[in-house]
Amino acid sequence: MPLILVVDDEDSQRRLVRVILQKNLGLQEEDILEAASAEKAEELIRTEPYDLAILDGRLGKIEDAGIKLASLSKELRSTIPVIIISAYLEDDDLENEARRVANSFVSKPYPPQALVTMAKKLLDREVEETRGQDKPHGAD
């Protein structure tokens, strides 16, 4: 089973994404890593072997937190796909940057099936590429 990193500062949004993924992709609780802060997300990005990252675009008052986390993920593990979900990237420059660093961008609110379709597509693509090739920074 894939390991998916879900980052959102709102418990209800993390829970929603978890339920959508569990119900539609057959994932178990241990297949989903969660982070409620940019600091925890950065730690997980650096240390955990996840197969897909689903990031909130804005964490608390940090308007571009998801973009920065997506950039870090791409820097450390270039083949691991990233989805940014946000209702708050109202600035066109921020939205354009989110689209540049992520494989997919979704505006809240979104239909659950849209997230499922994107996640399946990106996970299938990631598996086709050399899975496990990217390791956490410093891991040998």
N, CA, C and O atoms as a GROMACS GRO file, in nm:
protein
  560
    1MET      N    1   0.083  -0.119   0.000
    1MET     CA    2   0.000   0.000   0.000
    1MET      C    3   0.088   0.125   0.000
    1MET      O    4   0.195   0.128   0.060
    2PRO      N    5   0.040   0.227  -0.068
    2PRO     CA    6   0.117   0.353  -0.066
    2PRO      C    7   0.109   0.421   0.070
    2PRO      O    8   0.017   0.397   0.148
    3LEU      N    9   0.206   0.504   0.097
    3LEU     CA   10   0.208   0.586   0.217
    3LEU      C   11   0.184   0.730   0.172
    3LEU      O   12   0.258   0.782   0.089
    4ILE      N   13   0.081   0.792   0.228
    4ILE     CA   14   0.042   0.926   0.185
    4ILE      C   15   0.058   1.024   0.300
    4ILE      O   16   0.014   0.999   0.412
    5LEU      N   17   0.123   1.136   0.272
    5LEU     CA   18   0.141   1.244   0.368
    5LEU      C   19   0.031   1.347   0.348
    5LEU      O   20   0.014   1.400   0.238
    6VAL      N   21  -0.045   1.375   0.453
    6VAL     CA   22  -0.154   1.474   0.449
    6VAL      C   23  -0.120   1.584   0.547
    6VAL      O   24  -0.102   1.560   0.666
    7VAL      N   25  -0.113   1.708   0.496
    7VAL     CA   26  -0.076   1.823   0.578
    7VAL      C   27  -0.187   1.927   0.570
    7VAL      O   28  -0.218   1.979   0.463
    8ASP      N   29  -0.246   1.957   0.685
    8ASP     CA   30  -0.347   2.063   0.696
    8ASP      C   31  -0.354   2.103   0.842
    8ASP      O   32  -0.350   2.018   0.930
    9ASP      N   33  -0.365   2.233   0.868
    9ASP     CA   34  -0.372   2.279   1.006
    9ASP      C   35  -0.510   2.260   1.067
    9ASP      O   36  -0.526   2.276   1.188
   10GLU      N   37  -0.610   2.228   0.987
   10GLU     CA   38  -0.745   2.205   1.038
   10GLU      C   39  -0.769   2.054   1.053
   10GLU      O   40  -0.762   1.979   0.956
   11ASP      N   41  -0.799   2.013   1.176
   11ASP     CA   42  -0.825   1.871   1.203
   11ASP      C   43  -0.934   1.816   1.112
   11ASP      O   44  -0.920   1.706   1.059
   12SER      N   45  -1.041   1.892   1.094
   12SER     CA   46  -1.154   1.843   1.014
   12SER      C   47  -1.113   1.818   0.869
   12SER      O   48  -1.162   1.724   0.807
   13GLN      N   49  -1.026   1.901   0.815
   13GLN     CA   50  -0.980   1.882   0.677
   13GLN      C   51  -0.889   1.760   0.664
   13GLN      O   52  -0.898   1.685   0.566
   14ARG      N   53  -0.800   1.740   0.761
   14ARG     CA   54  -0.716   1.619   0.758
   14ARG      C   55  -0.802   1.494   0.770
   14ARG      O   56  -0.780   1.396   0.700
   15ARG      N   57  -0.898   1.499   0.859
   15ARG     CA   58  -0.989   1.386   0.879
   15ARG      C   59  -1.068   1.357   0.750
   15ARG      O   60  -1.084   1.241   0.712
   16LEU      N   61  -1.117   1.463   0.684
   16LEU     CA   62  -1.192   1.446   0.560
   16LEU      C   63  -1.105   1.379   0.453
   16LEU      O   64  -1.149   1.284   0.388
   17VAL      N   65  -0.984   1.427   0.434
   17VAL     CA   66  -0.895   1.368   0.335
   17VAL      C   67  -0.866   1.223   0.370
   17VAL      O   68  -0.866   1.136   0.282
   18ARG      N   69  -0.840   1.196   0.499
   18ARG     CA   70  -0.813   1.058   0.543
   18ARG      C   71  -0.930   0.966   0.509
   18ARG      O   72  -0.910   0.858   0.454
   19VAL      N   73  -1.051   1.008   0.543
   19VAL     CA   74  -1.170   0.926   0.518
   19VAL      C   75  -1.189   0.903   0.368
   19VAL      O   76  -1.219   0.792   0.325
   20ILE      N   77  -1.173   1.008   0.288
   20ILE     CA   78  -1.186   0.995   0.143
   20ILE      C   79  -1.086   0.893   0.089
   20ILE      O   80  -1.122   0.808   0.008
   21LEU      N   81  -0.962   0.902   0.134
   21LEU     CA   82  -0.858   0.810   0.086
   21LEU      C   83  -0.882   0.667   0.135
   21LEU      O   84  -0.865   0.572   0.059
   22GLN      N   85  -0.921   0.652   0.260
   22GLN     CA   86  -0.945   0.518   0.313
   22GLN      C   87  -1.062   0.452   0.241
   22GLN      O   88  -1.055   0.335   0.203
   23LYS      N   89  -1.168   0.526   0.223
   23LYS     CA   90  -1.289   0.471   0.162
   23LYS      C   91  -1.267   0.436   0.015
   23LYS      O   92  -1.316   0.333  -0.032
   24ASN      N   93  -1.196   0.521  -0.058
   24ASN     CA   94  -1.186   0.506  -0.203
   24ASN      C   95  -1.059   0.437  -0.253
   24ASN      O   96  -1.056   0.385  -0.365
   25LEU      N   97  -0.954   0.437  -0.172
   25LEU     CA   98  -0.829   0.374  -0.214
   25LEU      C   99  -0.796   0.250  -0.131
   25LEU      O  100  -0.695   0.184  -0.154
   26GLY      N  101  -0.882   0.218  -0.035
   26GLY     CA  102  -0.861   0.100   0.047
   26GLY      C  103  -0.744   0.113   0.144
   26GLY      O  104  -0.686   0.013   0.185
   27LEU      N  105  -0.709   0.236   0.180
   27LEU     CA  106  -0.598   0.258   0.270
   27LEU      C  107  -0.639   0.234   0.416
   27LEU      O  108  -0.756   0.249   0.452
   28GLN      N  109  -0.542   0.198   0.496
   28GLN     CA  110  -0.561   0.182   0.639
   28GLN      C  111  -0.505   0.305   0.709
   28GLN      O  112  -0.437   0.387   0.647
   29GLU      N  113  -0.534   0.318   0.838
   29GLU     CA  114  -0.485   0.433   0.914
   29GLU      C  115  -0.333   0.447   0.906
   29GLU      O  116  -0.281   0.558   0.896
   30GLU      N  117  -0.262   0.334   0.911
   30GLU     CA  118  -0.115   0.340   0.908
   30GLU      C  119  -0.059   0.376   0.771
   30GLU      O  120   0.062   0.398   0.758
   31ASP      N  121  -0.144   0.384   0.669
   31ASP     CA  122  -0.100   0.422   0.534
   31ASP      C  123  -0.103   0.573   0.514
   31ASP      O  124  -0.068   0.622   0.406
   32ILE      N  125  -0.147   0.648   0.617
   32ILE     CA  126  -0.161   0.792   0.605
   32ILE      C  127  -0.086   0.860   0.719
   32ILE      O  128  -0.116   0.839   0.836
   33LEU      N  129   0.012   0.943   0.682
   33LEU     CA  130   0.085   1.025   0.779
   33LEU      C  131   0.016   1.161   0.783
   33LEU      O  132  -0.024   1.213   0.679
   34GLU      N  133   0.002   1.218   0.902
   34GLU     CA  134  -0.063   1.348   0.912
   34GLU      C  135   0.026   1.447   0.985
   34GLU      O  136   0.099   1.413   1.078
   35ALA      N  137   0.017   1.572   0.940
   35ALA     CA  138   0.088   1.681   1.006
   35ALA      C  139  -0.007   1.801   1.011
   35ALA      O  140  -0.076   1.832   0.914
   36ALA      N  141  -0.008   1.868   1.127
   36ALA     CA  142  -0.094   1.985   1.148
   36ALA      C  143  -0.016   2.116   1.141
   36ALA      O  144  -0.075   2.224   1.152
   37SER      N  145   0.115   2.108   1.122
   37SER     CA  146   0.196   2.229   1.119
   37SER      C  147   0.304   2.216   1.013
   37SER      O  148   0.339   2.105   0.971
   38ALA      N  149   0.357   2.329   0.971
   38ALA     CA  150   0.465   2.329   0.873
   38ALA      C  151   0.589   2.260   0.930
   38ALA      O  152   0.660   2.190   0.858
   39GLU      N  153   0.614   2.280   1.058
   39GLU     CA  154   0.731   2.220   1.121
   39GLU      C  155   0.723   2.067   1.120
   39GLU      O  156   0.820   2.000   1.083
   40LYS      N  157   0.608   2.012   1.159
   40LYS     CA  158   0.591   1.867   1.159
   40LYS      C  159   0.596   1.813   1.017
   40LYS      O  160   0.655   1.708   0.992
   41ALA      N  161   0.534   1.885   0.923
   41ALA     CA  162   0.536   1.842   0.783
   41ALA      C  163   0.679   1.837   0.730
   41ALA      O  164   0.717   1.742   0.662
   42GLU      N  165   0.758   1.939   0.761
   42GLU     CA  166   0.897   1.942   0.715
   42GLU      C  167   0.974   1.822   0.771
   42GLU      O  168   1.052   1.759   0.700
   43GLU      N  169   0.951   1.791   0.898
   43GLU     CA  170   1.017   1.675   0.959
   43GLU      C  171   0.980   1.546   0.884
   43GLU      O  172   1.067   1.465   0.853
   44LEU      N  173   0.850   1.528   0.855
   44LEU     CA  174   0.806   1.407   0.785
   44LEU      C  175   0.857   1.403   0.642
   44LEU      O  176   0.895   1.296   0.593
   45ILE      N  177   0.860   1.517   0.575
   45ILE     CA  178   0.914   1.523   0.438
   45ILE      C  179   1.060   1.479   0.437
   45ILE      O  180   1.104   1.411   0.344
   46ARG      N  181   1.133   1.518   0.539
   46ARG     CA  182   1.276   1.483   0.544
   46ARG      C  183   1.301   1.338   0.585
   46ARG      O  184   1.406   1.283   0.552
   47THR      N  185   1.208   1.275   0.657
   47THR     CA  186   1.238   1.145   0.717
   47THR      C  187   1.151   1.028   0.672
   47THR      O  188   1.194   0.913   0.684
   48GLU      N  189   1.033   1.052   0.621
   48GLU     CA  190   0.941   0.941   0.590
   48GLU      C  191   0.938   0.908   0.441
   48GLU      O  192   0.948   0.998   0.358
   49PRO      N  193   0.926   0.780   0.408
   49PRO     CA  194   0.925   0.737   0.267
   49PRO      C  195   0.784   0.740   0.205
   49PRO      O  196   0.733   0.636   0.163
   50TYR      N  197   0.723   0.854   0.199
   50TYR     CA  198   0.586   0.866   0.148
   50TYR      C  199   0.585   0.858  -0.005
   50TYR      O  200   0.686   0.882  -0.072
   51ASP      N  201   0.467   0.822  -0.059
   51ASP     CA  202   0.450   0.805  -0.203
   51ASP      C  203   0.371   0.919  -0.267
   51ASP      O  204   0.371   0.933  -0.390
   52LEU      N  205   0.304   0.999  -0.187
   52LEU     CA  206   0.224   1.112  -0.235
   52LEU      C  207   0.208   1.209  -0.120
   52LEU      O  208   0.185   1.169  -0.006
   53ALA      N  209   0.220   1.339  -0.149
   53ALA     CA  210   0.196   1.442  -0.048
   53ALA      C  211   0.074   1.522  -0.089
   53ALA      O  212   0.062   1.567  -0.203
   54ILE      N  213  -0.019   1.540   0.006
   54ILE     CA  214  -0.137   1.624  -0.014
   54ILE      C  215  -0.125   1.737   0.088
   54ILE      O  216  -0.137   1.714   0.208
   55LEU      N  217  -0.102   1.857   0.038
   55LEU     CA  218  -0.067   1.970   0.124
   55LEU      C  219  -0.171   2.082   0.116
   55LEU      O  220  -0.216   2.118   0.008
   56ASP      N  221  -0.207   2.136   0.232
   56ASP     CA  222  -0.288   2.257   0.235
   56ASP      C  223  -0.198   2.371   0.189
   56ASP      O  224  -0.082   2.379   0.227
   57GLY      N  225  -0.251   2.459   0.107
   57GLY     CA  226  -0.171   2.570   0.057
   57GLY      C  227  -0.134   2.671   0.162
   57GLY      O  228  -0.030   2.737   0.153
   58ARG      N  229  -0.218   2.683   0.262
   58ARG     CA  230  -0.197   2.783   0.367
   58ARG      C  231  -0.209   2.712   0.502
   58ARG      O  232  -0.309   2.646   0.530
   59LEU      N  233  -0.107   2.728   0.586
   59LEU     CA  234  -0.111   2.670   0.720
   59LEU      C  235  -0.111   2.783   0.820
   59LEU      O  236  -0.012   2.856   0.833
   60GLY      N  237  -0.222   2.798   0.892
   60GLY     CA  238  -0.234   2.908   0.986
   60GLY      C  239  -0.226   3.040   0.911
   60GLY      O  240  -0.298   3.062   0.814
   61LYS      N  241  -0.138   3.126   0.957
   61LYS     CA  242  -0.123   3.257   0.894
   61LYS      C  243  -0.014   3.260   0.788
   61LYS      O  244   0.014   3.364   0.727
   62ILE      N  245   0.048   3.144   0.766
   62ILE     CA  246   0.155   3.137   0.666
   62ILE      C  247   0.093   3.107   0.530
   62ILE      O  248   0.061   2.993   0.497
   63GLU      N  249   0.077   3.212   0.452
   63GLU     CA  250   0.002   3.206   0.328
   63GLU      C  251   0.062   3.112   0.224
   63GLU      O  252  -0.012   3.050   0.148
   64ASP      N  253   0.194   3.099   0.220
   64ASP     CA  254   0.257   3.016   0.118
   64ASP      C  255   0.323   2.891   0.176
   64ASP      O  256   0.414   2.835   0.115
   65ALA      N  257   0.279   2.847   0.292
   65ALA     CA  258   0.341   2.731   0.358
   65ALA      C  259   0.337   2.606   0.272
   65ALA      O  260   0.437   2.535   0.261
   66GLY      N  261   0.224   2.578   0.211
   66GLY     CA  262   0.212   2.460   0.127
   66GLY      C  263   0.305   2.464   0.008
   66GLY      O  264   0.360   2.362  -0.034
   67ILE      N  265   0.321   2.584  -0.048
   67ILE     CA  266   0.411   2.601  -0.162
   67ILE      C  267   0.555   2.573  -0.120
   67ILE      O  268   0.629   2.505  -0.191
   68LYS      N  269   0.594   2.624  -0.004
   68LYS     CA  270   0.730   2.600   0.045
   68LYS      C  271   0.753   2.452   0.074
   68LYS      O  272   0.860   2.398   0.045
   69LEU      N  273   0.652   2.385   0.132
   69LEU     CA  274   0.664   2.242   0.161
   69LEU      C  275   0.671   2.160   0.032
   69LEU      O  276   0.747   2.065   0.022
   70ALA      N  277   0.591   2.199  -0.067
   70ALA     CA  278   0.595   2.130  -0.197
   70ALA      C  279   0.732   2.145  -0.260
   70ALA      O  280   0.786   2.050  -0.316
   71SER      N  281   0.790   2.264  -0.251
   71SER     CA  282   0.923   2.288  -0.306
   71SER      C  283   1.028   2.202  -0.236
   71SER      O  284   1.116   2.145  -0.300
   72LEU      N  285   1.017   2.192  -0.103
   72LEU     CA  286   1.110   2.108  -0.027
   72LEU      C  287   1.095   1.962  -0.068
   72LEU      O  288   1.195   1.893  -0.089
   73SER      N  289   0.972   1.916  -0.080
   73SER     CA  290   0.948   1.778  -0.120
   73SER      C  291   1.009   1.751  -0.257
   73SER      O  292   1.075   1.648  -0.276
   74LYS      N  293   0.988   1.841  -0.351
   74LYS     CA  294   1.043   1.823  -0.486
   74LYS      C  295   1.196   1.828  -0.485
   74LYS      O  296   1.261   1.756  -0.561
   75GLU      N  297   1.251   1.912  -0.399
   75GLU     CA  298   1.397   1.922  -0.389
   75GLU      C  299   1.457   1.791  -0.337
   75GLU      O  300   1.560   1.746  -0.387
   76LEU      N  301   1.394   1.731  -0.237
   76LEU     CA  302   1.447   1.610  -0.174
   76LEU      C  303   1.408   1.482  -0.248
   76LEU      O  304   1.484   1.386  -0.249
   77ARG      N  305   1.290   1.481  -0.308
   77ARG     CA  306   1.237   1.361  -0.373
   77ARG      C  307   1.164   1.401  -0.500
   77ARG      O  308   1.041   1.409  -0.502
   78SER      N  309   1.237   1.427  -0.602
   78SER     CA  310   1.181   1.487  -0.723
   78SER      C  311   1.070   1.407  -0.790
   78SER      O  312   0.986   1.465  -0.858
   79THR      N  313   1.068   1.274  -0.772
   79THR     CA  314   0.967   1.194  -0.840
   79THR      C  315   0.839   1.175  -0.759
   79THR      O  316   0.741   1.123  -0.812
   80ILE      N  317   0.837   1.216  -0.634
   80ILE     CA  318   0.719   1.198  -0.550
   80ILE      C  319   0.616   1.306  -0.582
   80ILE      O  320   0.647   1.425  -0.572
   81PRO      N  321   0.495   1.267  -0.621
   81PRO     CA  322   0.395   1.366  -0.659
   81PRO      C  323   0.338   1.444  -0.540
   81PRO      O  324   0.335   1.396  -0.427
   82VAL      N  325   0.295   1.566  -0.570
   82VAL     CA  326   0.240   1.657  -0.469
   82VAL      C  327   0.109   1.716  -0.521
   82VAL      O  328   0.100   1.759  -0.636
   83ILE      N  329   0.009   1.717  -0.434
   83ILE     CA  330  -0.118   1.785  -0.459
   83ILE      C  331  -0.130   1.897  -0.357
   83ILE      O  332  -0.113   1.873  -0.238
   84ILE      N  333  -0.158   2.019  -0.403
   84ILE     CA  334  -0.186   2.130  -0.311
   84ILE      C  335  -0.336   2.157  -0.317
   84ILE      O  336  -0.394   2.173  -0.424
   85ILE      N  337  -0.396   2.163  -0.198
   85ILE     CA  338  -0.538   2.193  -0.184
   85ILE      C  339  -0.550   2.323  -0.106
   85ILE      O  340  -0.489   2.337   0.001
   86SER      N  341  -0.627   2.420  -0.158
   86SER     CA  342  -0.638   2.545  -0.084
   86SER      C  343  -0.761   2.625  -0.125
   86SER      O  344  -0.804   2.621  -0.240
   87ALA      N  345  -0.815   2.696  -0.028
   87ALA     CA  346  -0.922   2.792  -0.055
   87ALA      C  347  -0.870   2.934  -0.043
   87ALA      O  348  -0.941   3.029  -0.073
   88TYR      N  349  -0.745   2.948  -0.001
   88TYR     CA  350  -0.694   3.079   0.037
   88TYR      C  351  -0.588   3.138  -0.055
   88TYR      O  352  -0.538   3.247  -0.028
   89LEU      N  353  -0.554   3.071  -0.162
   89LEU     CA  354  -0.453   3.126  -0.251
   89LEU      C  355  -0.521   3.221  -0.349
   89LEU      O  356  -0.534   3.193  -0.468
   90GLU      N  357  -0.564   3.334  -0.295
   90GLU     CA  358  -0.639   3.431  -0.374
   90GLU      C  359  -0.548   3.514  -0.463
   90GLU      O  360  -0.593   3.567  -0.565
   91ASP      N  361  -0.425   3.527  -0.427
   91ASP     CA  362  -0.327   3.602  -0.506
   91ASP      C  363  -0.290   3.517  -0.628
   91ASP      O  364  -0.250   3.402  -0.613
   92ASP      N  365  -0.303   3.574  -0.747
   92ASP     CA  366  -0.272   3.500  -0.869
   92ASP      C  367  -0.128   3.449  -0.872
   92ASP      O  368  -0.102   3.340  -0.921
   93ASP      N  369  -0.036   3.529  -0.818
   93ASP     CA  370   0.104   3.487  -0.816
   93ASP      C  371   0.122   3.362  -0.730
   93ASP      O  372   0.196   3.271  -0.766
   94LEU      N  373   0.054   3.359  -0.613
   94LEU     CA  374   0.063   3.241  -0.526
   94LEU      C  375   0.002   3.119  -0.593
   94LEU      O  376   0.058   3.009  -0.587
   95GLU      N  377  -0.113   3.136  -0.655
   95GLU     CA  378  -0.176   3.023  -0.722
   95GLU      C  379  -0.088   2.973  -0.836
   95GLU      O  380  -0.074   2.852  -0.854
   96ASN      N  381  -0.030   3.062  -0.912
   96ASN     CA  382   0.060   3.022  -1.020
   96ASN      C  383   0.182   2.947  -0.965
   96ASN      O  384   0.226   2.848  -1.024
   97GLU      N  385   0.236   2.994  -0.854
   97GLU     CA  386   0.350   2.927  -0.792
   97GLU      C  387   0.310   2.788  -0.742
   97GLU      O  388   0.386   2.692  -0.758
   98ALA      N  389   0.190   2.776  -0.683
   98ALA     CA  390   0.141   2.646  -0.638
   98ALA      C  391   0.129   2.550  -0.756
   98ALA      O  392   0.167   2.434  -0.746
   99ARG      N  393   0.078   2.598  -0.866
   99ARG     CA  394   0.065   2.514  -0.985
   99ARG      C  395   0.203   2.475  -1.041
   99ARG      O  396   0.218   2.368  -1.100
  100ARG      N  397   0.302   2.560  -1.023
  100ARG     CA  398   0.436   2.532  -1.074
  100ARG      C  399   0.505   2.423  -0.992
  100ARG      O  400   0.570   2.336  -1.049
  101VAL      N  401   0.492   2.426  -0.860
  101VAL     CA  402   0.566   2.331  -0.775
  101VAL      C  403   0.491   2.202  -0.747
  101VAL      O  404   0.553   2.103  -0.706
  102ALA      N  405   0.361   2.200  -0.768
  102ALA     CA  406   0.282   2.080  -0.740
  102ALA      C  407   0.243   2.011  -0.871
  102ALA      O  408   0.240   2.073  -0.977
  103ASN      N  409   0.215   1.882  -0.861
  103ASN     CA  410   0.166   1.808  -0.977
  103ASN      C  411   0.021   1.842  -1.006
  103ASN      O  412  -0.023   1.840  -1.121
  104SER      N  413  -0.054   1.874  -0.899
  104SER     CA  414  -0.195   1.911  -0.913
  104SER      C  415  -0.231   2.016  -0.809
  104SER      O  416  -0.172   2.022  -0.701
  105PHE      N  417  -0.327   2.098  -0.843
  105PHE     CA  418  -0.377   2.202  -0.754
  105PHE      C  419  -0.528   2.193  -0.752
  105PHE      O  420  -0.592   2.186  -0.857
  106VAL      N  421  -0.586   2.193  -0.630
  106VAL     CA  422  -0.731   2.183  -0.615
  106VAL      C  423  -0.780   2.296  -0.526
  106VAL      O  424  -0.724   2.322  -0.420
  107SER      N  425  -0.884   2.363  -0.571
  107SER     CA  426  -0.944   2.469  -0.489
  107SER      C  427  -1.053   2.411  -0.402
  107SER      O  428  -1.133   2.329  -0.446
  108LYS      N  429  -1.055   2.454  -0.274
  108LYS     CA  430  -1.162   2.414  -0.182
  108LYS      C  431  -1.281   2.505  -0.208
  108LYS      O  432  -1.262   2.623  -0.239
  109PRO      N  433  -1.402   2.456  -0.196
  109PRO     CA  434  -1.438   2.315  -0.175
  109PRO      C  435  -1.422   2.236  -0.305
  109PRO      O  436  -1.428   2.292  -0.414
  110TYR      N  437  -1.403   2.107  -0.292
  110TYR     CA  438  -1.382   2.020  -0.407
  110TYR      C  439  -1.466   1.894  -0.389
  110TYR      O  440  -1.491   1.852  -0.276
  111PRO      N  441  -1.508   1.832  -0.499
  111PRO     CA  442  -1.579   1.705  -0.486
  111PRO      C  443  -1.480   1.596  -0.446
  111PRO      O  444  -1.371   1.589  -0.504
  112PRO      N  445  -1.514   1.512  -0.351
  112PRO     CA  446  -1.420   1.406  -0.308
  112PRO      C  447  -1.366   1.323  -0.423
  112PRO      O  448  -1.248   1.285  -0.422
  113GLN      N  449  -1.449   1.294  -0.522
  113GLN     CA  450  -1.404   1.210  -0.632
  113GLN      C  451  -1.290   1.275  -0.710
  113GLN      O  452  -1.207   1.205  -0.768
  114ALA      N  453  -1.286   1.409  -0.713
  114ALA     CA  454  -1.177   1.478  -0.782
  114ALA      C  455  -1.043   1.448  -0.714
  114ALA      O  456  -0.943   1.424  -0.781
  115LEU      N  457  -1.042   1.449  -0.581
  115LEU     CA  458  -0.920   1.417  -0.507
  115LEU      C  459  -0.880   1.271  -0.530
  115LEU      O  460  -0.763   1.240  -0.550
  116VAL      N  461  -0.978   1.181  -0.527
  116VAL     CA  462  -0.951   1.039  -0.547
  116VAL      C  463  -0.892   1.015  -0.686
  116VAL      O  464  -0.793   0.942  -0.700
  117THR      N  465  -0.951   1.075  -0.787
  117THR     CA  466  -0.903   1.058  -0.924
  117THR      C  467  -0.759   1.108  -0.938
  117THR      O  468  -0.675   1.041  -0.999
  118MET      N  469  -0.732   1.225  -0.882
  118MET     CA  470  -0.596   1.281  -0.889
  118MET      C  471  -0.496   1.192  -0.816
  118MET      O  472  -0.388   1.163  -0.867
  119ALA      N  473  -0.534   1.150  -0.695
  119ALA     CA  474  -0.444   1.066  -0.614
  119ALA      C  475  -0.414   0.936  -0.688
  119ALA      O  476  -0.298   0.894  -0.694
  120LYS      N  477  -0.515   0.870  -0.743
  120LYS     CA  478  -0.493   0.745  -0.816
  120LYS      C  479  -0.401   0.767  -0.935
  120LYS      O  480  -0.307   0.691  -0.957
  121LYS      N  481  -0.428   0.872  -1.012
  121LYS     CA  482  -0.347   0.901  -1.130
  121LYS      C  483  -0.201   0.924  -1.092
  121LYS      O  484  -0.111   0.870  -1.155
  122LEU      N  485  -0.178   1.005  -0.988
  122LEU     CA  486  -0.041   1.036  -0.948
  122LEU      C  487   0.029   0.916  -0.886
  122LEU      O  488   0.148   0.894  -0.909
  123LEU      N  489  -0.044   0.837  -0.808
  123LEU     CA  490   0.017   0.717  -0.749
  123LEU      C  491   0.051   0.615  -0.857
  123LEU      O  492   0.156   0.551  -0.852
  124ASP      N  493  -0.037   0.599  -0.954
  124ASP     CA  494  -0.009   0.505  -1.063
  124ASP      C  495   0.114   0.549  -1.141
  124ASP      O  496   0.197   0.466  -1.177
  125ARG      N  497   0.126   0.679  -1.166
  125ARG     CA  498   0.241   0.732  -1.238
  125ARG      C  499   0.369   0.712  -1.158
  125ARG      O  500   0.474   0.676  -1.212
  126GLU      N  501   0.359   0.736  -1.027
  126GLU     CA  502   0.476   0.724  -0.940
  126GLU      C  503   0.523   0.579  -0.934
  126GLU      O  504   0.643   0.554  -0.930
  127VAL      N  505   0.430   0.483  -0.934
  127VAL     CA  506   0.466   0.342  -0.929
  127VAL      C  507   0.535   0.301  -1.060
  127VAL      O  508   0.629   0.222  -1.059
  128GLU      N  509   0.488   0.357  -1.172
  128GLU     CA  510   0.549   0.326  -1.300
  128GLU      C  511   0.693   0.375  -1.307
  128GLU      O  512   0.779   0.309  -1.366
  129GLU      N  513   0.718   0.490  -1.246
  129GLU     CA  514   0.856   0.538  -1.240
  129GLU      C  515   0.928   0.452  -1.138
  129GLU      O  516   0.863   0.370  -1.073
  130THR      N  517   1.052   0.466  -1.121
  130THR     CA  518   1.126   0.379  -1.032
  130THR      C  519   1.092   0.407  -0.887
  130THR      O  520   1.154   0.491  -0.822
  131ARG      N  521   0.992   0.334  -0.837
  131ARG     CA  522   0.946   0.352  -0.699
  131ARG      C  523   1.057   0.318  -0.603
  131ARG      O  524   1.128   0.218  -0.617
  132GLY      N  525   1.071   0.404  -0.503
  132GLY     CA  526   1.171   0.384  -0.402
  132GLY      C  527   1.307   0.440  -0.442
  132GLY      O  528   1.401   0.438  -0.362
  133GLN      N  529   1.317   0.492  -0.565
  133GLN     CA  530   1.445   0.549  -0.608
  133GLN      C  531   1.481   0.670  -0.524
  133GLN      O  532   1.597   0.686  -0.484
  134ASP      N  533   1.383   0.757  -0.497
  134ASP     CA  534   1.409   0.873  -0.415
  134ASP      C  535   1.405   0.832  -0.268
  134ASP      O  536   1.308   0.772  -0.223
  135LYS      N  537   1.509   0.865  -0.197
  135LYS     CA  538   1.515   0.835  -0.055
  135LYS      C  539   1.517   0.966   0.022
  135LYS      O  540   1.555   1.069  -0.034
  136PRO      N  541   1.477   0.964   0.150
  136PRO     CA  542   1.487   1.085   0.228
  136PRO      C  543   1.630   1.137   0.226
  136PRO      O  544   1.725   1.060   0.220
  137HIS      N  545   1.643   1.266   0.231
  137HIS     CA  546   1.775   1.331   0.229
  137HIS      C  547   1.864   1.272   0.337
  137HIS      O  548   1.829   1.272   0.455
  138GLY      N  549   1.979   1.223   0.296
  138GLY     CA  550   2.075   1.167   0.391
  138GLY      C  551   2.056   1.020   0.418
  138GLY      O  552   2.136   0.960   0.490
  139ALA      N  553   1.951   0.957   0.363
  139ALA     CA  554   1.928   0.814   0.385
  139ALA      C  555   2.007   0.733   0.283
  139ALA      O  556   2.010   0.766   0.164
  140ASP      N  557   2.069   0.627   0.328
  140ASP     CA  558   2.143   0.538   0.237
  140ASP      C  559   2.104   0.396   0.259
  140ASP      O  560   2.155   0.306   0.192
   0.00000   0.00000   0.00000
